[in-house]
Each structure stands twice: as C-alpha cells, then as structure tokens.
Amino acid sequence: MNFEEDDFDDLDGGGPLEVIVPTADQWEDAAYLHLKPYDTERKMQIEGDHRPFLIPLLGTIRHYSVEVVFNDGTWGFLYFGTDLGEAKKLIHRLAAQHDLPIEKNYPACSDVAGY
C-alpha cells in the first residue's frame, strides 16, 4: 500500500493540476497575484488486479496556492503545496520582481490572514 498525500487530480474536477512558469509576455499581461487555501482529500493507493486505485480516507490536507491572474480573467497556479511560509515568500518575491499587486481576498474568499 502506498499513501498518496496529494495527487491533486480532483482539486476542481478538471483533471491534474498544472503549475505554470509564465513567459515574459505572460508576465506583461498579468494583472495581480493572490494566495488561496485549498483542502484536498486524503487518499490511499492500493495495487489492484489491472491497475492501482485510490480509496478516500477521512480528513483533508490543507494546501496553499500562489496564483497569477491575467488581464483577460484567466489564471494559473505558480505554486501549490502545504508550506504556507514558502507560499508567502514566493508571492512577495514575484510581486516585487514583476511589479504586480497582491490582490487581497481575505476574508470573503480566503482564510489565509491578509491574503
């Protein structure tokens, strides 16, 4: 048995999560950054007869994402992980590096204080 802490496949029902590395042109089209919490299900992977399968476990795992939102309203993940400190350092570094504001969603859309 293999415990899968975070396979991200069902984050929003849209398939595997993709962390992007924006090009210079994409950074020019970026409107703002934000940091959001996500809870993902805990799952255990079990080897089956034909292929492995996942069974859900009780509880969730808190993850944090740093997201870039573009002027056309589309967005992408720049970071997705369980380390809030790392996510905060990354969003501040990227905001300064690309001269972008950090959009504050707290408290309506986020329980990460100040983000």
N, C-alpha and C positions, 0 to 999 in steps of 0.2 A: 504494500500500500504506500502511496506517495501523497502526502498532504500538500495540496496546492493552495497557497495562501492568497494568491491574487492572479487569476487568469484573465480578468477584465473582459471576457467575451460578452457578458451580459450587462455591461455598465449602463447602456441605454437601449439594449435590444438591437443595436445596429451593427453588431459584429465586433471584431477585435479592435482594441484601442490603438490609435496611431499617434505617436509623438513626432511632431514635425520639427524640422530645422529650417526656418524661413530663409529665403534668399534675400539679397539686398533690396530687390524690387518689392518683395513682400513686406519687409520692414518699413519701406517708404509708404506702403498702403495701410499700415497698422494704425488703428485708432487709439487703442488702450490695452492694458493688461489687467487681468484680475486673478485672484486666488480663491478657489472654491473647495469646500469639502465634499467628499462623496463617501457613501457607505457601500461597500461591496460585500456580497455574500461569501461566507466561508464554504469551501468545498473540499472533498477528499477524492482523489483519483484512485480508481480501482481497475486493475487489469481484468478485462473481460475476455470471452472466447474469441471474438473477432477484432476488438479494439478496446482501448481504455474508455471508461466512462466516469462521470463525476456524480457524486451524491452530495446533496446540500447538508451542511452542518448548522447547528444553532449559532446565532450571533452574526455579527458583521465585523468588517475590518474598516477602520477609518482611513481614507486616503485623501490626499490634497492634490489639486491640480493647479498649475500655473497655465493660464490660457491667454492667447493673443486674439483680440477681436479686430477684424479688419473693417475698413470704412464701408464696405458693402454688406456688413452684418454677418458675414461668415466668420468662423473662428477655428482655432486648432489648439491642441494640447502641446505645451512646451515642456511640461514635466508632469508626471503622475507617479506618486509614491506615498509612503507612510510617514516620511520625515518632514514635519511642519517647519522645523528650523531651516532645513535645506531649501524648502519651497520659498520661504520668506527671503532668504539670502538671494536666491535666483531671481525672484521678481524685482527686488530692489536693484540688483546689478543690471538686469535687462532694461529696466525703466531708465536708469541713468545712462546706460550705453547707447540706447536708441532714442533718448529724449521723448519718452512716452509717459503719459499719466497712468497711475494705478486707479482704476475705477473702483470705488468702494461700494460693495453690495450689502454691507452689514447695516442693520440686522435683517432686512427683508429677505435676502437671498443667501445668507451665509452665517454660519455660527463661528467663523474664524474672526475673532475680535479685530476690528479695524480694517477688514478686507471685504 
